Amino acid sequence: MPRSMTGFAKIEKEFPEGRIVSEARSLNSRYLEMNIRLPRVDYASEQKLRDLVKRHVKRGKVDVTIKWEKVSDEIAIPRVNESVVRQYAAMASDLKENYGLKGDLTIESVFTLKDVFAYEENNSLPEDVLIAACSDLMAALNEERTREGGHIMNDLLGRLETITANLSEIEAGWPTVIKAHEEKLRSRIAEITQSVTLDEARVLQEIAIYMERIDISEEIVRLRGHLDNFRGTLESLEPMGRKLDFIIQEMVRETNTIGSKSNDLYINERVIGMKVEIEKMREQVQNVE
C-alpha cells in the first residue's frame, strides 16, 4: 500500500525524568531531508535518533521536535569551581607577600567569594528516554501517513478503472475505425485514378502498409501492461513513489501514440479522457513515498 509523504503526529508522555512533548511533520520532497530539534543530548544519541528516523521515513522532508519538561522538584547541583578557588588562594598569597597583609583564607570566607560555586542542572535527556519517545512518535507519524496513503490508493485505483474502461472501448471500436479508414482510402484512390488503370495487388499492398502504420494494437497491449504493473506496484510494501512516476511516464507515451496514430474522433475522445485521468494520477503520485 502506498504511504503518503505528508503527515503530522504529536505525543505527550510522562517519564520518571519528566514530561516529553514530541511533534513530527512530514512534507513532500524528492529526497529525505531531516530537521531535528532536541533538548541537550550528546552527538552519539543524536545520530541514533537520526538513524531511527531513517528507518521509518524513506523520502520526504521531516521536522521532528522533542521538548523535555523536567519534574518540578529537581534542583540544581552545586559544584566547586576549582580554578576560581586556586586563583583566590594565589591572590591571597601575593597580597600577604607583597603588601605585608595578615590573615588567612578560611572556608567561611571562601563561601562569600564570587563564582566559587557553579550550579549545574541536569539538562541532558537520557538516551533511552529519547529513543523511546522518538520511536512512539515515528510510529504515530507512519500511522497517519499510511491512513492518508489508503485514500491516495483508492483514488488511484478508481482512475485506473476509468482508464481501463476507456481503453477497452478503444480496443472494441478499433476494428470499425480501421475498416472506415480502409474504405475511405479506397474511395480516395478511386477518385484520383478514375482514368488510370492500376495494379490491384499494388493498391492492396499500399493499403496494407498504411493500415500497419496506423495500427494501435501494440500500444494497447503495452498500455494494458503498464496499467497492470501500476496496480501490482500499489500492493507492494516497499517505497513506490519513484516507480509509480516512471510507470505513468510510460502510460503517457503509449496514450499519446494511440491518439496520434488513430486520427479518429471516437478514439481521440477516449484518449483525452485517459490523459485527464493520467495527469490527475501523476499529481497524486507526487505525494507517495
PyMOL commands that set and color helices and strands:
alter all, ss='L'
color gray80, all
select helices_A, chain A and resi 43-56+82-99+107-110+127-192+200-213+217-234+241-262+265-285
alter helices_A, ss='H'
color red, helices_A
select strands_A, chain A and resi 7-15+18-27+32-37+60-70+77-80+117-120
alter strands_A, ss='S'
color yellow, strands_A
deselect
rebuild
show_as cartoon
